[in-house]
Structures are given as C-alpha cells and as structure tokens.
C-alpha cells in the first residue's frame, strides 16, 4: 500500500541508495549487479535467506538459446556460467530433442557463483527482508522494509520491482492483470526436487528403445521422427528426458492412480559427480502465488507429490532403482501471477512471429509454454528463432521512478509464458539495472525512467555482453 510522509521518519544516509532492487531471484540478481557495475549505489532486497531464486531451486536455465541453438542471452548470464566452470559446476547446453536447449549446472555451486558476483559488484544486500510499503513523489521513491530488527524506510532515485508478482508496482498504484482473461486461471506451481544416484546409461537406453513413452521431436525444423530423436538423445549422453502425462509410461501411472495428475515429468542433469538430476513434475491447480494462505495450503500437497514421484521413478524408470532424494527446492516455484501493464504490452504475435525491434533491450527465445495439470500448450517461435523485448515493457503505466523486470513485465498471458524463464528474466534484469543506473547518475535526468537515453542504454548493454543483434 502507499504510505504517507507522516508514517515515516527521516531516512538516514545509510538507507539511501541510487537504485533499490526488490526481489533477489534471477532477474533481481542481474539487475542489481548491472546497476552496481554502472556506478550506482545499489541495494538488493530478498525475502528468502539466500539470493538466487530459481537459479538455486534445481531447475536448468531456459531462454538462453533459441530452438535453432543460437545463444540469445549473454552478459550476466555468461558471467555466472563462466564462474561455474572452474568450480566444476557447468554442464552446458543440453538439447532435449523436442524443442528446447537447456543450460544445465550444479545448483549448489550456483549459490556460490551468484554470491560471488553480487559481492564483487559491490551490491548492498538485505536478506530475510520483506517489502511492505512504498511512497512515490518528489525526486526519490521510498520503500518500507520489514526485517530482523523491525521496520525501516529506504530511499532511491529508481526502484526496480523483481518480485515476480509485481508487488511493488501494484502497491505504487500501477495497473495489472492476473491469469487467463475471463477466468483468472493460473498455471500450476511446482516444487522441484533433486535425486542422486541415477544411472544415465540405462535411462537413456530405455528412452532409445521406447520413444513412444517420451516427449520427442516437437519442432518440425528438426526433420527427425521420435525414434531418430531418441537415438540422438542417447548419443548425446546427458539425462535430459521428458515424460508426458498424456502418453506412455506416465499416462499409464496416472490412470492407475500410481502418480498424481501432471502434464509433464522433466528430468534434467544437475551434477555428473553426484549422478544427480532434478525433477520438475509436481503440479497443483488452483494455487494463487500472491496469497500466502494459498501457497501454505499447497506446500504439504506438493511435498506429498515429491514422495509419490520419487517412488514412481524408482519403480518404473530404469536408472532410478537406487536413486535417493538429494534436495527439495527451498520454495514453491510459481509460473504465473500478475502482469504489470506498461507502456508496451508484449503479445502472442510478438513472440510467435519472432518480431525484431531497433530499440530492443533483451531477447527471448523460449516457446509459448502454458501448463495446466491436465494439458500443456506449447508452440515454437517461427523458424525456431527469437524475438526482441522493448524497454517500454519494463515501464509501468503511471510510474516515473519504477521499473519492472522478470515474469511480471508488461505482457499478455501468452507472451508471459515465454518471457518467464530464467535466461530471459536475467536479460531483462540486466537491462533494467543498466537503465536505472543511467537515470540515477545523470545530473540532468528528468526524474522519469521513460527519459533514459535509449541509444546509450543499448550501447552499454552490448558493451557489457548482452545479445541484442545478429540472431534470427
């Protein structure tokens, strides 16, 4: 909610920043690093005990490569991956021989890489700190945080909402939408877990010999049928496997009551040394990620699905016979809640036609990807290419000193299902952080984030390794 000046005391100097980033997930980490490296005194605020969000949940990075296999994201993403290599935590891009290139890595070592990058950039950090109020107007924006020690006010010239749910923008009065038009239906959240002791060769041999059980060959541009894709997956040698709830082994288990209803069970490598994979399969309909009560009610049900899913894998999937539970994600992974309405609304045509823009500040390449417990709409971008995201998608309507980045940017539901993945979120975060620093440090800045020098923003992003040009 908006707060009145009378509700706060004068803000001390140590609580004043050029840029404040609310939300320390993938978008927020990239935003904070970029703002700090741009010379801005930057504060990163995260409600969890550790920063990283989905980067440290166990899932791999989508959106870094297009379906064609071109890298469409660089910058902070590339740096984090480079930090993982000497630690032995980088597996690399793995193709699922359906339509997706996933950048796979060791979740535990990513925690180290993220913290190193944030610390070396000089970002100030507040963990276990909750956003609980905002006051706009004048030459700065003020936010109220609740953390150990009580409540405190902080101020910045620019605030970036990387909360995922658009909490800050909504509190400031920005318009938003949530869920499917007309029904408000939301994609189901998931609780990712990791399993160690998985034998890759028997698993991939099973896929090769039984392709009808698995999701393979969705992208026509591959020119391969399911059996050829299964052979190629076996030759690739990485345990990246997708079972669908509408076919084969997983459907049989769901129909028999052996498995909970789910649209997919995705297996992704996370550590060769530990023979470890992550499992993205748990799903629960009717959960609203903006309501604490809804998430709290969902947690025990999703945890029960973890147990049921592990039992299914051990019993029915070769290579998992001796597998053991290694870890469960520290929080529920939410795919969809609010979409903040901005100066441009990215839509399905922008995504599916692979539209390019001379003023783009980030690229996306993930498919249109809307999940439901009983189905999955997934459609590949034209020619397996990429699309450009304009700066206006990061600018909430009616706000002057506020940007958004991550899955809550200005988009339709269909477009959001593509931009919500980590690679794209980090690219948007880097753009938002860079823009915020350019604004905050400009003595002649108007006080409105719309007035950032767009040409300079693009030049800075390209110089910092962002991919903005030269891809289909």
QUINOR-V928407 format. One record per residue. N is the residue number from 1. RES is the residue in three letters. SS is DSSP state (alpha for helix, beta for strand, coil for the rest). Layout:
BEGIN
<<N	RES	SS> <N	RES	SS>>
END
This chain:
BEGIN
<<1	UNK	coil> <2	UNK	beta> <3	UNK	coil> <4	UNK	coil> <5	UNK	alpha> <6	UNK	alpha> <7	UNK	alpha> <8	UNK	coil> <9	UNK	coil> <10	UNK	coil> <11	UNK	coil> <12	UNK	coil> <13	UNK	alpha> <14	UNK	alpha> <15	UNK	alpha> <16	UNK	beta> <17	UNK	beta> <18	UNK	beta> <19	UNK	beta> <20	UNK	beta> <21	UNK	beta> <22	UNK	beta> <23	UNK	coil> <24	UNK	coil> <25	UNK	coil> <26	UNK	alpha> <27	UNK	alpha> <28	UNK	alpha> <29	UNK	alpha> <30	UNK	alpha> <31	UNK	alpha> <32	UNK	alpha> <33	UNK	alpha> <34	UNK	alpha> <35	UNK	alpha> <36	UNK	alpha> <37	UNK	alpha> <38	UNK	coil> <39	UNK	coil> <40	UNK	coil> <41	UNK	coil> <42	UNK	beta> <43	UNK	beta> <44	UNK	beta> <45	UNK	beta> <46	UNK	beta> <47	UNK	coil> <48	UNK	coil> <49	UNK	coil> <50	UNK	coil> <51	UNK	coil> <52	UNK	coil> <53	UNK	alpha> <54	UNK	alpha> <55	UNK	alpha> <56	UNK	alpha> <57	UNK	coil> <58	UNK	coil> <59	UNK	coil> <60	UNK	coil> <61	UNK	beta> <62	UNK	coil> <63	UNK	coil> <64	UNK	coil> <65	UNK	beta> <66	UNK	coil> <67	UNK	coil> <68	UNK	coil> <69	UNK	coil> <70	UNK	coil> <71	UNK	beta> <72	UNK	coil> <73	UNK	coil> <74	UNK	coil> <75	UNK	coil> <76	UNK	alpha> <77	UNK	alpha> <78	UNK	alpha> <79	UNK	alpha> <80	UNK	alpha> <81	UNK	alpha> <82	UNK	alpha> <83	UNK	alpha> <84	UNK	alpha> <85	UNK	alpha> <86	UNK	alpha> <87	UNK	alpha> <88	UNK	coil> <89	UNK	coil> <90	UNK	beta> <91	UNK	beta> <92	UNK	beta> <93	UNK	beta> <94	UNK	beta> <95	UNK	beta> <96	UNK	coil> <97	UNK	coil> <98	UNK	coil> <99	UNK	coil> <100	UNK	coil> <101	UNK	beta> <102	UNK	beta> <103	UNK	beta> <104	UNK	beta> <105	UNK	beta> <106	UNK	coil> <107	UNK	alpha> <108	UNK	alpha> <109	UNK	alpha> <110	UNK	alpha> <111	UNK	alpha> <112	UNK	alpha> <113	UNK	alpha> <114	UNK	alpha> <115	UNK	alpha> <116	UNK	alpha> <117	UNK	alpha> <118	UNK	alpha> <119	UNK	alpha> <120	UNK	alpha> <121	UNK	alpha> <122	UNK	coil> <123	UNK	coil> <124	UNK	beta> <125	UNK	beta> <126	UNK	beta> <127	UNK	beta> <128	UNK	coil> <129	UNK	coil> <130	UNK	beta> <131	UNK	beta> <132	UNK	beta> <133	UNK	beta> <134	UNK	beta> <135	UNK	beta> <136	UNK	coil> <137	UNK	coil> <138	UNK	coil> <139	UNK	coil> <140	UNK	coil> <141	UNK	beta> <142	UNK	beta> <143	UNK	beta> <144	UNK	beta> <145	UNK	beta> <146	UNK	beta> <147	UNK	beta> <148	UNK	coil> <149	UNK	coil> <150	UNK	beta> <151	UNK	beta> <152	UNK	beta> <153	UNK	beta> <154	UNK	beta> <155	UNK	beta> <156	UNK	beta> <157	UNK	beta> <158	UNK	beta> <159	UNK	beta> <160	UNK	beta> <161	UNK	beta> <162	UNK	coil> <163	UNK	coil> <164	UNK	coil> <165	UNK	coil> <166	UNK	coil> <167	UNK	alpha> <168	UNK	alpha> <169	UNK	alpha> <170	UNK	alpha> <171	UNK	alpha> <172	UNK	alpha> <173	UNK	coil> <174	UNK	coil> <175	UNK	coil> <176	UNK	beta> <177	UNK	beta> <178	UNK	beta> <179	UNK	coil> <180	UNK	coil> <181	UNK	coil> <182	UNK	coil> <183	UNK	coil> <184	UNK	coil> <185	UNK	coil> <186	UNK	coil> <187	UNK	coil> <188	UNK	coil> <189	UNK	beta> <190	UNK	beta> <191	UNK	coil> <192	UNK	coil> <193	UNK	beta> <194	UNK	beta> <195	UNK	beta> <196	UNK	beta> <197	UNK	coil> <198	UNK	coil> <199	UNK	coil> <200	UNK	alpha> <201	UNK	alpha> <202	UNK	alpha> <203	UNK	alpha> <204	UNK	alpha> <205	UNK	alpha> <206	UNK	alpha> <207	UNK	alpha> <208	UNK	alpha> <209	UNK	alpha> <210	UNK	coil> <211	UNK	alpha> <212	UNK	alpha> <213	UNK	alpha> <214	UNK	beta> <215	UNK	coil> <216	UNK	coil> <217	UNK	coil> <218	UNK	coil> <219	UNK	coil> <220	UNK	alpha> <221	UNK	alpha> <222	UNK	alpha> <223	UNK	coil> <224	UNK	coil> <225	UNK	coil> <226	UNK	alpha> <227	UNK	alpha> <228	UNK	alpha> <229	UNK	alpha> <230	UNK	alpha> <231	UNK	alpha> <232	UNK	alpha> <233	UNK	alpha> <234	UNK	alpha> <235	UNK	alpha> <236	UNK	alpha> <237	UNK	coil> <238	UNK	coil> <239	UNK	coil> <240	UNK	coil> <241	UNK	beta> <242	UNK	beta> <243	UNK	beta> <244	UNK	beta> <245	UNK	coil> <246	UNK	coil> <247	UNK	coil> <248	UNK	alpha> <249	UNK	alpha> <250	UNK	alpha> <251	UNK	alpha> <252	UNK	alpha> <253	UNK	alpha> <254	UNK	alpha> <255	UNK	alpha> <256	UNK	coil> <257	UNK	coil> <258	UNK	coil> <259	UNK	coil> <260	UNK	coil> <261	UNK	coil> <262	UNK	coil> <263	UNK	coil> <264	UNK	beta> <265	UNK	beta> <266	UNK	beta> <267	UNK	beta> <268	UNK	beta> <269	UNK	beta> <270	UNK	beta> <271	UNK	beta> <272	UNK	coil> <273	UNK	coil> <274	UNK	coil> <275	UNK	coil> <276	UNK	beta> <277	UNK	beta> <278	UNK	beta> <279	UNK	beta> <280	UNK	beta> <281	UNK	coil> <282	UNK	coil> <283	UNK	coil> <284	UNK	beta> <285	UNK	coil> <286	UNK	coil> <287	UNK	coil> <288	UNK	coil> <289	UNK	coil> <290	UNK	coil> <291	UNK	coil> <292	UNK	alpha> <293	UNK	alpha> <294	UNK	alpha> <295	UNK	alpha> <296	UNK	alpha> <297	UNK	alpha> <298	UNK	alpha> <299	UNK	alpha> <300	UNK	alpha> <301	UNK	alpha> <302	UNK	alpha> <303	UNK	alpha> <304	UNK	alpha> <305	UNK	alpha> <306	UNK	alpha> <307	UNK	alpha> <308	UNK	alpha> <309	UNK	alpha> <310	UNK	alpha> <311	UNK	alpha> <312	UNK	alpha> <313	UNK	alpha> <314	UNK	alpha> <315	UNK	alpha> <316	UNK	alpha> <317	UNK	coil> <318	UNK	coil> <319	UNK	coil> <320	UNK	coil> <321	UNK	coil> <322	UNK	coil> <323	UNK	coil> <324	UNK	beta> <325	UNK	beta> <326	UNK	beta> <327	UNK	beta> <328	UNK	beta> <329	UNK	coil> <330	UNK	coil> <331	UNK	coil> <332	UNK	coil> <333	UNK	beta> <334	UNK	coil> <335	UNK	coil> <336	UNK	coil> <337	UNK	coil> <338	UNK	beta> <339	UNK	beta> <340	UNK	beta> <341	UNK	coil> <342	UNK	beta> <343	UNK	coil> <344	UNK	coil> <345	UNK	coil> <346	UNK	beta> <347	UNK	coil> <348	UNK	alpha> <349	UNK	alpha> <350	UNK	alpha> <351	UNK	alpha> <352	UNK	alpha> <353	UNK	coil> <354	UNK	coil> <355	UNK	coil> <356	UNK	coil> <357	UNK	coil> <358	UNK	coil> <359	UNK	coil> <360	UNK	beta> <361	UNK	beta> <362	UNK	beta> <363	UNK	beta> <364	UNK	beta> <365	UNK	coil> <366	UNK	coil> <367	UNK	coil> <368	UNK	beta> <369	UNK	beta> <370	UNK	beta> <371	UNK	beta> <372	UNK	beta> <373	UNK	coil> <374	UNK	coil> <375	UNK	beta> <376	UNK	beta> <377	UNK	beta> <378	UNK	beta> <379	UNK	beta> <380	UNK	coil> <381	UNK	coil> <382	UNK	alpha> <383	UNK	alpha> <384	UNK	alpha> <385	UNK	coil> <386	UNK	coil> <387	UNK	beta> <388	UNK	beta> <389	UNK	beta> <390	UNK	beta> <391	UNK	alpha> <392	UNK	alpha> <393	UNK	alpha> <394	UNK	alpha> <395	UNK	coil> <396	UNK	beta> <397	UNK	coil> <398	UNK	coil> <399	UNK	coil> <400	UNK	coil> <401	UNK	coil> <402	UNK	beta> <403	UNK	beta> <404	UNK	beta> <405	UNK	coil> <406	UNK	coil> <407	UNK	coil> <408	UNK	coil> <409	UNK	coil> <410	UNK	coil> <411	UNK	beta> <412	UNK	coil> <413	UNK	alpha> <414	UNK	alpha> <415	UNK	alpha> <416	UNK	alpha> <417	UNK	alpha> <418	UNK	alpha> <419	UNK	alpha> <420	UNK	coil> <421	UNK	coil> <422	UNK	alpha> <423	UNK	alpha> <424	UNK	alpha> <425	UNK	alpha> <426	UNK	alpha> <427	UNK	alpha> <428	UNK	alpha> <429	UNK	alpha> <430	UNK	alpha> <431	UNK	alpha> <432	UNK	alpha> <433	UNK	alpha> <434	UNK	alpha> <435	UNK	alpha> <436	UNK	alpha> <437	UNK	alpha> <438	UNK	alpha> <439	UNK	alpha> <440	UNK	alpha> <441	UNK	coil> <442	UNK	coil> <443	UNK	coil> <444	UNK	coil> <445	UNK	coil> <446	UNK	coil> <447	UNK	coil> <448	UNK	coil> <449	UNK	alpha> <450	UNK	alpha> <451	UNK	alpha> <452	UNK	coil> <453	UNK	coil> <454	UNK	alpha> <455	UNK	alpha> <456	UNK	alpha> <457	UNK	alpha> <458	UNK	alpha> <459	UNK	alpha> <460	UNK	alpha> <461	UNK	alpha> <462	UNK	alpha> <463	UNK	alpha> <464	UNK	coil> <465	UNK	coil> <466	UNK	coil> <467	UNK	coil> <468	UNK	coil> <469	UNK	coil> <470	UNK	coil> <471	UNK	coil> <472	UNK	coil>>
END
